Amino acid sequence: MKYVRSEQGFLLVVVIPTAIFLVFEAFVLVTNIMKIKQEKVASEKAKEHEEELAKAKLELEAEKEKIRAQVLAELEAKKNEKQE
């Protein structure tokens, strides 16, 4: 017990273990923050990807409707030519 009360004993028994613990906890905190940021970025990328897919799908549907309208117009024109 006398050793712990000495300056060197206090340093070895209290200060150094506390410093090691604080450094370890700081490391854990930083790694958790980085992990959360990575998950957030991945989530945002997935959301952007889904939005791009939805936009492409809408454009594809619009293109299909445009082609469908053209084909119907051509069929109507051919019907009119045959009837005349």
C-alpha positions as CSV (number, residue, x, y, z in Angstrom):
1,M,0.0,0.0,0.0
2,K,2.9,2.3,0.6
3,Y,4.1,1.8,-2.9
4,V,0.7,3.0,-4.3
5,R,1.0,6.1,-2.3
6,S,4.4,6.9,-3.7
7,E,4.6,9.1,-6.8
8,Q,5.9,6.2,-9.0
9,G,3.3,3.8,-7.6
10,F,0.4,6.2,-8.2
11,L,1.7,6.7,-11.8
12,L,1.9,3.0,-12.4
13,V,-1.3,1.9,-10.7
14,V,-3.7,4.8,-11.5
15,V,-2.5,7.2,-14.1
16,I,-1.1,4.8,-16.8
17,P,-4.1,2.4,-16.7
18,T,-6.5,5.4,-16.8
19,A,-4.6,6.9,-19.8
20,I,-4.6,3.5,-21.6
21,F,-8.4,3.2,-21.0
22,L,-9.1,6.7,-22.3
23,V,-7.0,6.1,-25.4
24,F,-8.8,2.8,-26.0
25,E,-12.2,4.5,-25.6
26,A,-11.2,7.3,-27.9
27,F,-10.2,4.7,-30.5
28,V,-13.6,2.9,-30.1
29,L,-15.4,6.2,-30.4
30,V,-13.6,7.2,-33.6
31,T,-14.1,3.8,-35.2
32,N,-17.8,4.0,-34.4
33,I,-18.1,7.4,-35.8
34,M,-16.4,6.3,-39.0
35,K,-18.7,3.3,-39.3
36,I,-21.8,5.4,-38.9
37,K,-20.5,7.8,-41.6
38,Q,-19.8,4.9,-44.0
39,E,-23.3,3.5,-43.4
40,K,-24.8,6.9,-44.0
41,V,-22.9,7.3,-47.3
42,A,-23.9,3.8,-48.4
43,S,-27.5,4.6,-47.6
44,E,-27.4,7.8,-49.5
45,K,-25.8,6.1,-52.5
46,A,-28.5,3.4,-52.4
47,K,-31.2,6.0,-52.3
48,E,-29.7,7.9,-55.2
49,H,-29.4,4.6,-57.1
50,E,-33.0,3.8,-56.5
51,E,-34.0,7.3,-57.6
52,E,-32.0,6.9,-60.8
53,L,-33.7,3.6,-61.5
54,A,-37.1,5.0,-60.9
55,K,-36.3,7.9,-63.3
56,A,-35.0,5.6,-65.9
57,K,-38.1,3.4,-65.6
58,L,-40.3,6.5,-66.1
59,E,-38.3,7.5,-69.1
60,L,-38.6,4.0,-70.5
61,E,-42.3,4.0,-70.0
62,A,-42.6,7.4,-71.7
63,E,-40.5,6.1,-74.6
64,K,-42.8,3.0,-74.9
65,E,-45.9,5.2,-74.9
66,K,-44.4,7.4,-77.6
67,I,-43.5,4.4,-79.8
68,R,-46.9,2.9,-79.1
69,A,-48.6,6.1,-80.3
70,Q,-46.4,6.1,-83.4
71,V,-47.3,2.5,-84.2
72,L,-51.0,3.2,-83.7
73,A,-50.8,6.3,-85.9
74,E,-49.1,4.2,-88.7
75,L,-51.7,1.5,-88.4
76,E,-54.5,4.0,-88.6
77,A,-52.8,5.6,-91.7
78,K,-52.6,2.2,-93.4
79,K,-56.2,1.4,-92.6
80,N,-57.2,4.8,-94.1
81,E,-55.2,4.0,-97.2
82,K,-56.8,0.6,-97.6
83,Q,-60.3,2.0,-97.2
84,E,-59.7,4.7,-99.9
